[in-house]
Amino acid sequence: MTDAFEDHEGTVSIGGRTITNLRFADDIDGLVGKEEEFASSVDSLDKTDTIYMRMEISAEKTTTATTSALISE
């Protein structure tokens, strides 16, 4: 994950810290703040996973969600 998002600056911030993903036991949730970031983050993750783990992103299992809620600190 570190290599996949090495050049990704990210726009999702919690407590002043940029967050690019949330990792769970068998799942990874990628976070992007702008729609334009989505495709590049998926491409980067796909390339890195293929190199290191020989894994593929499953289109059947992949879902996307959006929110327009703004959270103030």
Residue, then its C-alpha position, 0 to 999 in steps of 0.5 A: m500500500t505504501d508503494a501504491f500510494e507513494d506519489h498520491e498526495g490525497t485529499v482526504s484528511i482526518g485530524g490534519r493527517t492525509i488518509t489514502n486507505l483503510r485496511f481490514a483483515d480481508d479488505i482494503d478501502g481506498l479513499v479519494g476526495k475528488e473523482e479525478e483521483f479515483a482512476s489514478s489511485v485504482d491504476s496505481l494499486d493494480k500495478t503495485d499489487t500485480i508486481y508484489m503479490r501477483m493479485e488482481i482487483s476483482a471487478e465483481k467484488t469492487t464497489t464504489a460509494t460517494t458522499s457529499a457530507l462535509i465534516s468540520e473539525 
